[in-house]
């Protein structure tokens, strides 16, 4: 799928959401959306045939080890973009960690992309404060985000979350903070798909 096709699909999903009178926290999906819980942001579920491949995102984690999204192939990945300076990121951190623990037995992993933190000190303190046990790629300039389709991951919208299916395709895009209650049904839906 082309970037233009992906943008058109997302635009149509969000237009359909608005036309139905749903709030901004609802989930739109041409293949049957899952209701959202909360009004923090907008989520779009992409039909399997409309899913673009996630870019080959890689870098060093907050401890300096190499980390690559491709190493998660075969698992569902919740990719969360965050920064230690971001208040909504603090609000969603505990829910993401709780989801990580609950969804791991279903082949789901959480991977962070830490943006706009020049050094890893504040980011590592953030992880300690909120008890985060999933790794994050350190992306101080936000350059990794530019490889994603902008209709699905706006580099200016922090936090943002993507759910990537077992084939490495973007299945769900959420702009804005998430809660476990809102995200878990979407993750479960993608985890339940057959290869």
C-alpha positions as CSV (number, residue, x, y, z in Angstrom):
1,X,0.0,0.0,0.0
2,X,1.3,3.5,-0.8
3,X,1.5,6.3,1.7
4,X,-1.2,8.1,-0.2
5,X,-3.5,5.0,0.1
6,X,-2.8,4.7,3.8
7,X,-3.5,8.3,4.3
8,X,-6.8,8.0,2.4
9,X,-7.8,5.0,4.4
10,X,-7.1,6.6,7.7
11,X,-8.9,9.8,6.6
12,X,-12.0,7.8,5.6
13,X,-11.9,5.9,8.9
14,X,-11.7,9.2,10.9
15,X,-14.4,10.8,8.7
16,X,-16.7,7.8,9.3
17,X,-16.0,8.2,13.0
18,X,-17.0,11.8,12.9
19,X,-20.1,11.1,10.8
20,X,-21.4,8.6,13.4
21,X,-21.2,11.1,16.1
22,X,-18.7,9.1,18.1
23,X,-16.4,11.0,20.5
24,X,-12.7,11.3,19.8
25,X,-11.9,8.3,21.9
26,X,-13.9,5.9,19.8
27,X,-12.2,3.5,17.4
28,X,-12.9,3.6,13.7
29,X,-12.4,0.5,11.5
30,X,-13.7,-0.5,8.1
31,X,-13.6,-4.1,9.2
32,X,-15.5,-3.6,12.4
33,X,-14.1,-1.3,15.1
34,X,-13.7,-2.2,18.7
35,X,-15.3,0.4,21.0
36,X,-12.8,2.5,22.9
37,X,-12.9,3.5,26.5
38,X,-12.0,7.1,27.1
39,X,-11.6,10.2,25.1
40,X,-7.9,10.8,25.2
41,X,-7.1,10.5,21.5
42,X,-8.2,9.0,18.2
43,X,-7.6,5.4,17.2
44,X,-7.9,3.8,13.8
45,X,-8.0,0.0,13.1
46,X,-6.7,-0.8,9.7
47,X,-8.2,-3.7,7.7
48,X,-5.7,-6.4,7.0
49,X,-5.6,-5.6,3.3
50,X,-4.8,-1.9,4.0
51,X,-1.9,-2.4,6.5
52,X,1.4,-0.9,5.5
53,X,4.7,-2.6,6.6
54,X,6.3,-0.9,9.6
55,X,9.6,0.6,8.8
56,X,12.8,-1.2,9.9
57,X,13.2,0.8,13.1
58,X,16.4,0.3,15.0
59,X,18.8,2.0,17.3
60,X,20.3,1.8,20.8
61,X,18.1,1.3,23.9
62,X,18.5,3.5,26.9
63,X,21.3,1.3,28.2
64,X,23.3,1.4,25.0
65,X,22.4,-2.0,23.6
66,X,21.3,-2.4,19.9
67,X,17.6,-2.9,19.5
68,X,15.5,-3.5,16.3
69,X,11.8,-3.8,15.6
70,X,12.5,-6.6,13.1
71,X,13.7,-8.8,16.0
72,X,10.1,-8.9,17.2
73,X,8.7,-10.4,14.0
74,X,6.2,-13.1,14.8
75,X,4.9,-11.2,17.8
76,X,2.4,-8.4,18.2
77,X,4.2,-5.3,19.1
78,X,2.8,-2.3,21.0
79,X,5.1,0.5,19.8
80,X,4.7,3.5,22.1
81,X,6.4,6.9,21.4
82,X,7.1,8.8,24.5
83,X,9.4,11.4,26.2
84,X,10.3,12.0,29.9
85,X,9.2,15.6,29.4
86,X,5.7,14.6,28.3
87,X,2.9,14.8,31.0
88,X,0.5,12.5,29.1
89,X,3.3,10.0,28.7
90,X,3.5,9.9,32.5
91,X,-0.2,9.4,32.7
92,X,-0.2,6.3,30.4
93,X,3.1,4.7,31.6
94,X,1.5,2.4,34.3
95,X,-1.2,1.2,32.0
96,X,1.4,0.3,29.3
97,X,3.4,-1.6,31.9
98,X,0.3,-3.4,33.1
99,X,-0.6,-4.3,29.5
100,X,2.9,-5.6,28.9
101,X,2.6,-8.0,31.9
102,X,-0.9,-9.2,31.0
103,X,-0.4,-9.6,27.3
104,X,3.0,-11.2,27.2
105,X,1.6,-14.8,27.4
106,X,-0.3,-14.1,24.2
107,X,2.8,-13.2,22.2
108,X,2.6,-9.5,22.7
109,X,5.6,-7.2,23.4
110,X,5.8,-3.5,24.3
111,X,8.6,-1.5,22.7
112,X,9.1,2.2,23.4
113,X,10.6,4.9,21.2
114,X,12.0,7.6,23.5
115,X,12.1,11.0,21.7
116,X,13.4,14.5,22.3
117,X,15.4,13.5,25.4
118,X,18.9,14.6,24.5
119,X,20.5,12.3,27.1
120,X,19.3,9.0,28.5
121,X,19.5,10.1,32.1
122,X,16.0,11.6,32.3
123,X,14.6,8.7,30.3
124,X,16.1,6.0,32.6
125,X,14.8,7.9,35.6
126,X,11.3,7.9,34.0
127,X,11.6,4.1,33.5
128,X,12.6,3.6,37.2
129,X,9.9,6.0,38.5
130,X,7.1,4.2,36.6
131,X,8.5,0.7,36.9
132,X,8.8,0.2,33.1
133,X,10.3,-3.2,32.2
134,X,10.0,-3.0,28.4
135,X,12.9,-1.5,26.3
136,X,12.9,1.7,24.5
137,X,14.9,2.9,21.5
138,X,16.6,6.2,22.2
139,X,15.7,8.6,19.4
140,X,16.7,12.1,20.6
141,X,16.0,13.9,17.3
142,X,12.8,12.0,16.4
143,X,14.4,10.9,13.1
144,X,13.0,7.3,13.4
145,X,9.5,8.6,13.4
146,X,9.9,10.2,10.0
147,X,10.1,6.7,8.4
148,X,6.5,5.9,9.5
149,X,3.5,7.0,7.4
150,X,2.6,10.4,8.7
151,X,-1.1,9.7,8.6
152,X,-0.5,6.9,11.1
153,X,2.3,8.4,13.2
154,X,2.6,12.2,13.4
155,X,6.1,13.0,14.7
156,X,4.6,16.0,16.5
157,X,1.9,13.9,18.3
158,X,3.5,12.6,21.5
159,X,2.5,10.2,22.9
160,X,1.4,8.0,20.0
161,X,1.0,4.2,19.9
162,X,1.0,1.7,17.1
163,X,0.0,-1.9,17.2
164,X,2.1,-3.9,14.8
165,X,0.8,-7.4,13.7
166,X,2.8,-10.6,13.6
167,X,3.8,-9.9,10.0
168,X,5.3,-6.5,10.8
169,X,2.4,-4.5,9.5
170,X,0.8,-1.5,11.2
171,X,-2.6,-2.7,12.4
172,X,-3.7,0.1,14.8
173,X,-2.7,3.7,15.2
174,X,-3.5,5.8,18.3
175,X,-2.8,9.5,18.4
176,X,-2.7,10.7,22.0
177,X,-2.4,9.0,25.4
178,X,-3.8,5.5,25.9
179,X,-5.2,3.5,28.8
180,X,-5.0,-0.3,29.2
181,X,-8.8,-0.5,29.1
182,X,-8.8,1.2,25.7
183,X,-5.8,-0.5,24.2
184,X,-6.1,-4.1,25.4
185,X,-9.2,-5.0,23.3
186,X,-7.3,-3.7,20.2
187,X,-4.2,-5.6,21.0
188,X,-6.3,-8.8,21.8
189,X,-7.9,-8.4,18.4
190,X,-4.6,-8.3,16.5
191,X,-3.1,-11.0,18.7
192,X,-6.1,-13.2,17.8
193,X,-5.6,-13.0,14.1
194,X,-4.2,-15.9,12.3
195,X,-1.0,-15.6,10.2
